Amino acid sequence: MPSAMSPHWPAHLSSKLTVPATNLFYNAEVSAARFPDKPFLSFYGKAVTFAQFKDQAVHMAGFLQRRCGIAAGERVIIFMQNCPQWAIAFYAALRANAVVVPVNPMNTTEELRHYIEDSGARAIFVAQELFPRLQPLLNEGVLAPEQCIVVTYSDYLSDEPETVPPEFVLAPRHRVDSRVPAWSDALAARLSPGALLAGPNDLCVIPYTSGTTGKPKGCMHTHYSVMCTAVGGAQWFASSQDVVQLAVLPLFHVTGMQGGMNAPLYNGATVVMLARWDRDAAASAIERHRIAGWHAMSTMVVDFLSNPRLGDYDISSLRWMRGGGAAMPEALANKLKEKLGVGYIEGYGMSETIAATHFNPAHRPKPQCLGIPVFDVDARIVDPATLVEIPRGETGEIVICAPQVMQGYWRNPEATREVFVEIDGRWFLRTGDLGRVDEEGYYFMTDRLKRMINVSGYKVWPAEVEAQLYHHPLIQEACVIATRDSRRGETVKALVVLDARRSEEVRAEDIIDWARTCMASYKVPRIVEFVGSLPKSASGKVLWRQLQDAETSRESTHADDSVSRA
């Protein structure tokens, strides 16, 4: 039966959410009309007002259409660190009736190739320092040079930044390729786009999520589904146009995208943006701009609280921290509350739901808890084998039917069929996460049905890492598992069988260094263990679960020994 409303549903909220039936770009037009001279983005002290934001997005949309040849529904990649241009590029693509494909700036050339080829992207916004990763693909004709727009972060810096930005942000503009237009030139052309045609049911953004079979898959989201969690998140926490918040989570990630860009734009709130996490820059920004809160991962909170200079900053304006993706350790949440008087509110969502389907009520959160289903979300716990709903308190798979659920995986009907199931005449998304519901309607995660490693909130799929490892000439077999990490929560461990004839030619450090050249840094195995063989089933499949259980048991024994010695 449908999930019942928790008795602790926020009193100020209706259980239903009326979602604007518009293109997401309309939010930029409304905020620009309401608050034209108010800063929307502040980047190391340089402000972009709502009116400037809309104006630049419109003219960049004109460039996409008239110079890059972008037609309605075509895909545009954004490949850069957090910066004002990231947000402007996102809304420019929407104004051009196109679809955004956000890509992690840590990806290598070969990973980037997959995103371009799989999405069929016709244009890309790329940061100057990342251009060398794109260059080989341009030379191969994977994308035309004139469809690439190069971004220089320092174009949006003031002469005297509030804090010292990273070196890559300070780098001056230079011509990376004579065939490729620069962002500044594209804006200077002042081209106007055609009519805004895309509506609420048209595709808006395709964030990619890795899968158990290796290659990342694109999650198809409409303007309506994106609007659901942008507007819903703003209302859940009673945000307003007078809130100033910090944006440090990457915008390519759905939590950063929705909480750090789309929701505040809808509200008319101001966002202070950092290109990369820096604890002193964050503390300085909180003091200078009287920031009320920020979306943070547990690793950021650890680093922030451990700063010996934290007492030098006035951070008394800080009222909230929110996040998801990786559970916040209860001891760390308690430390945050004791030291700063700030509570940490956890939520739950995924790329397939364009951020949160569950949030803890701000007035009554529970530690290490996913929260309660938000507006119009029907979440259930079912038996993974039979898909029959099970009683409260028992563990099963979390399945979700909600307006923010994706349309399916881009050009992958087989994967789409595997992830959706019909229950009571409605289609539910199988999350692959095992959880339970308590007597008050709060959801807790207990395990994963899917094989996945959670590295500081980034999903790492072992099959994808294994597929890359097999390209190493001396690796005969590989199995990737999760192991505990005091900083990241989990990290990647590879059990490797080497070519016996040449096993003395390579060390574990060599494998790790090689992996850094062909995969994003968060996917790189931090531990490589050489083994003589891997356990296999009768059909020849590697028994990864057996290896994972052995690793978990070893960690548990080690922890117990540490407690005993203490």
N, C-alpha and C positions, 0 to 999 in steps of 0.2 A: 504494500500500500504506500501512497506518497508519504514523503517525510513530513512529520508534523512540525509545526512551528515550536521552537524552544520557548519555555516559559520566561527565558531571559532575553527575548527579542527586544532590541532597543525601543523604549517607549515612544520616542519621537518619530518613529518610522512606520509607514504602511508596509504590509507584507508584499505589496505589488509595486513594481517600478514602471512608470510610464516613460518609455524610451523615445527620444526625439526621432522622428521619421525623416531624417535628412542625411545628406552626405556629411561626413565628419568635418569637412572643410568649412561648413557653415558655422561651426563653433569659433573658428578663427575670425570670420566676418562679424559675428555677434560681439565677441570680446573687443575687437578693434573699434567697433561702433560705440560700445559702452565705455571703454577705458583706453582711448587712443594714445594718451601720453603716459600711461602707467607702464612701468617695466614688466615685461613678461619674462624675459631671460636676462640674467646677469652672469657674465663670464669673466671672472677675475677682475670685476669692477666695471666692465664695459656693459652697458645696458642695451637691450633691444626692446623697444616698446611694442605694445600690441599692434599699433598701426604700422610700424616698420616691419614687424613680423609678417603681417598679412600682405603688405605691399611687395616685399621681397619674394614671398612664396608665389604670388601671382605672376611676377615677372620671370621667376625661374620656371614656372609652369609654361609660360610662353616660349621660353628657350627650348624646353623639352619637346614641345609640340612642333615648333617651327624650324628649329635647327637640328634636333636629334630625331625628328620624325616619329615621335611617340604618339600612338593612337590609343583610343579608349580600350581599357582592359589589358594593355601590355604591361609587362613587369619592369620595375626600376629597382635596382639594387642600391642599398646604402651601406658603404664599407668604410667606416671611420670611427674614431673615439667620440665620446660625448662632446658636443660643442653646439653653438647656436645653429650652425649650418646643418647639423643632423636633423634638428626639428624643422627647419625651413625646407630642407629637401623632402622630408616626409610629406609635409602639407603641399609642397609644390607638385609632387607626384599625384596626390589626390586631386588637386585643382586641375591637373591635366587629364583627369579621368583614368589615370593609370593605377597600378597595384604595386604597393611597396613590398620589397623583399629585404628585410633587415639581416645583415650578416655580421657575425662576430669578427671584430678586427684582429683577433688572434689567429684566424684561419690562414693556412698556407696557400700557396699557388694552386696546388692540386685540389685542395678542399674548396677553394673559391671557384675552380673550374666546374665542380659539381653543381654549385648553386646557380651559376650562369646557365649551364647547359640544361639542367633539370627544370629550372623555372622558365627557360626560354627568354631570359631578360634581354631587353633591347637598349638599355642604358644603365649607367652606373655612376654614382657619386662616390669618389674615392679620395681618401686623405693623401696628402702629398707624401708623407713618410711611408705609406702603404703601397704607393704606386709601383715600386719594383716588383711586388708580388703579382700585380695585374699585367705588367709589361709583357711577359712571355705569352700571355693569352691573347693580347692585342696583336702581337707579331704573328701568332698562328691564325688569326682571323676569327677567334672565338667571339670577339666583340669588335665592332669598328671603332677606331680612335675617336671619331667625331661624336660618338655616343657615350664618351667618357668625360665627366666633368671633375676636374681636380680641385680639391679643397685645401686651403692653407689656413690653419687655425689662427695664426697671428693676425689675419685680416680683421678678426673680431676682438682684438686686444686694445686696451687704451695705452697711451704712451707710458703711463705709470701704473701698472697692474697693482691691485690691492695686495696680493701675495705673489711670490715668485712662481710662475707656472712651470710645468715640466719643460725640458729642453725641446721636445718635439712640438710643443705648443708655441714656444718662442721663435722657432725657426722661420726665417723670412721666406717670402714667396720666391720661387724660382721656376723656370720653365722646364718641366720634366720631359716633355716630348712636344716637338713643334706641331704635331698633328692634333694635339689634345687641347680643348679649351679649358681655361681656368675659370673657377667660380666667379671671380671678380669681373672677368670679361663677359660672362654670361649675364650677370646682373646689369652690367653697364649697357647692354644691348637694349634693355627696357622693352622687351617684346611682350605683347599681350596675348593671352591664350584665347581659345574659342570658348563656347558656352560650357558651363558646368553641367554635365549630363548624367554622371553616375548617381544612383539613388541608394537608399538604405539596403537594398537586397543585392547590390552589386559588390564584387570583391573589392576589398580595401587593402588588406595586408596578408602576406603569406610568411609567417615566421616558421623557420625550419626546426624540427626536432629530430634527434637521432633515433634510430630504431634497432630492434633486436637483430635484424638481418644486416645491419651495417650502414648502408647509405642513409643520410638524413632525408626526412620526408617533410614536405611543405604542408602546413595547416591552413586551409582556406577559410579566411574570416571576411565577413561582409562589414559594411559600414555599420549595420545594425548590431552585430555581435560585439564589435569593438566599442560602440557607444554604450552597450549594456554595462560593461565593467568599468568604463571611464566614469560614467554618470553614477553608477551604483556605488563605486568606491568613494566618490566625493560626498554622496549623501549619507553613506554609512557612518562616516566620521564627521559629519556636520561641518564640512569644510566651506570656506567662503572666499570672496575676492580679496579679503584683507589678510589672508594667510600668506606667510613667506616660508617656503620650504627649500630644503637642500636636495639636489639631484646628484647622486653619486653612483647609483646602480646603473649599469650600462643600458642605454636606450634600445639596443637591439633585443634585449631580453624583455619578455612581455610585462614583467613587474615594473621594470624601469620605464618602459614605454608608456604604460597606462598611468602609473602613479606619479612619474616624474615629468610627464609631458601632456598626455591627452586629457587627464582629469583636471590639472590646473588650468589648462587652456580653456576648457569648458567653463570653469569657475571664474576665470579672470584673476587667478592668483599669480603671485610672482615666484619664479623658480631661480634659485642660485645654483649654477651648474659648475661642476668640476670635471675636467677632462679625464681625470684618473683619481682614484682614492688617495688622499693625503691627509693624515690625521691633524696636522697643524693647520693646513689650509682649511679643513672642515671646521675646526674650532674657531679659527679667525673669522670665517664667514658667518658662523652662528653669532659671534659677538657683534660684528659690524652691521649685519642685516637683521638682527633680532629674529633669527629663524626659529620657527615653532617646532619643526620636526623634520624627519627624513626617513626614507625607506632604507633599511640597512640589513646586511647579512651578518651572521654571528661573528665572522672573522673581522669585519669592520668594527664591531662593538668591542671585541677583545682588544684590538689595536688602539681604538679611541680611549678606552679606559686605562690602558697601560701606559699612556703617554705621560712621562714624568713632568711635562710642562702644562698639563691640562689645567692646573690651578691658576696658571697665568692668564687664562681667558675668562671673560664673563659670559657664561653660557646659560645664564638664568632664564633666558627666554624659551629654552627647550622644553617642550611639553609632551612630545610623543615620539616613539620610534615604532615602525611597523615593518613587517617583512614576511617572507615565506620562502619556500624552495628547500630550505634546510632547517631542521628543528633548532630552536634556541635552547641551549642547555639551561636547566633550571637554575643552577648555581650562578651562571652568568647573568640571567635575567634578574636574579635577586641582587647581585652586585650592582647592576645598573640602577635598580630602584634605590638601593641604599646610598650609593655615591652621588647620583644626580637627581633622585626623586622622580625618575621617568620610568613608566611602565612600557614593556615591549608587547605589542599586539601581533599575534601570529595569524596567518591565513593560509589558505590552500588553493592552489590552482595549477594550471599547466599550459603549455603552448596551445594545446587543443581547446582550451577554454579561454584563451586570451586574458589570462590572470585569474583573479579569485572567483571561486564558486562558494568558498567558505571563509568566514572571518570570525574571530572572537569578538563578542560585544565589548566595546571599550570600557563599559562600566563594570563588566564582570568577566574578565578573561581567565582562562585556565592555562597553566604552564604546559609546554610541549604538546599543545592541542591544536588541531586544525581549525577549530571554531565550529560555528553552526552554519547551515546552508543559508545563503543570502537570498535576495529577492528572486522569486519565481524559480528557484532551483529545487528540483526533485532529486534528492540524493538517497541512495539505498545501499544496504549491505546485503550482498547475495552470496550464495555458495558458488565459488568459481567454476565448479564442474556442472552443476545443474541449473544455475542462475535463478534458483528459488530464494526468495528473501528469507533471511534468518533472524532470530530474535535479538532484541537489544542485549548488548553485553558480549555477544559472541563475535568471533572474528570471521570476516569474509571479505570479498572484493568490493571496493567502492565503485558504484556505477552512477552516472549523472545524466539527467535530462534537463536541459536549461537553454534559454535563448542565447547564451554566450558560447555554446558548444559549436565547434567548427562545422563547416559543410562537409568536410571530408579531407583526405590527403590529395594534394595536387597531382593529377595524372597518375594516380595509384589506386585504382578501384579495388584491387585485391586487398591491400592494406586497410582500406576504408571498410570493406566488408568484415574484416577480422576484428575491428575495434568497436563496431556498433552491434547492438543486440536489441531485439524487440521484446519488451515486457509490457504487459497490459495494453497492447496496441500502440505503444510509444517507443521511440528509438532512444536508447541509452548508450552513453559512451562508457566503454570499459576502461577504467583508469589504469588497471594493472597494479594498483596499490591495495594492500590488505589493511583493513581498519575495523574499528568497532564504534558503536554509539553508546554513550552512557544514558542514564535515566533522565538527564536534562537536555538531551538532544545534541550534545557536543560530540564531535567526531575526533577520533584518535587514530593515528597510523600505527600499525604494529609490525608490518613487514612489506615486502614487495613481491608481487606475483611475477612481475617482469624482471629480467636480469638487467640491473642498472646500478651505476655507482654515482653517488651524489657528492661532488667535489665543490664544497662551498656554494652549493645551490646550482652549479652547472651539472647538467646530466651528461654522464659519460656511459656510452653503451659498449660493453666489452667486445661484442662482435665487430664493431667498427675499428677498435684499436687492434684487435687480433688480425683483421684483414690487412692493416697497414704493416704489422710486424712480419707477416709472411713475405713481404717484399724484401726483407733483409736477406742477403745471400747465404748467411750462416745459420739462420733460424729454420729448423725443421718442423717444429710444432710450437704452438703458444696457447696459453690459456690465461685470460685476464680476469682477476677477481678484485674485490674491494678489501682494503685493510684500514684499520682505524688510524686517524691522524688527529693529534691534539689541536691542531690549528684549523684544518679543513673539514673536520668531521670524519670524512672518508678520503682515501686517496687510492691511486691505481697501482696495483701490483701485477707483474707479469711473471708467470711460471713458464720457462722457456726450455725447450729441448733443442740443443745445438746439433749441427752436422758433426757426427763423431769424428770424422777424419780431420776436421779443422777446428775443433772446439777450443784449442789452446790459443787461437788467433784473436779471440775477442774476450773482453771483460764486460761485466754488468754495466759499468760506466760508459762503455762504447755503445752499447745498445741504447742507453738513455740519451746519449748525445745524438745518435743517429735519429732517434724518434723525434727529437726536437726539430729536425729539419723537414719533417713530413706530416706533422700534426700539430694542432693548437696546443699551447703549453699545458692547459688544464687536462688534456687527454694523455699526456706523456706519462708513462709508468715512472713513478718515483722510486719504486723498488723492483729490481729484476732478480729473480732467483733461478739459477740453472738446475734443472732436474734431469734424471736419466730417462724418464718416461712420464706420460700422463695417463691417468686411469680412463678406461673407455668402456662403453656399454657393448653388448653383444653385436649391435649394429655398427659399432665403430665410432660412435659419437663420444666426444670428450665429456666426462662426468664433471662438469664445472661446479655443480651444486655440491658434490662431495668435497671438492677442493675448497670451495667457499666455506662450507661448514667446518672443515678442519682448521681453516684460518681463524674463523670466529671463535672456535673452541680454544685455540692457542692463545688468542687475545684475552679471552675470559680467564684462562688459567693464569696468565701473566698478571692480570689485574688482581686476581685473588691472592697471588703470591705477594704482590706489592702491598696489599692491605694487611696481610699476615705479618710481613716484616715491619710495617709501620706500627 
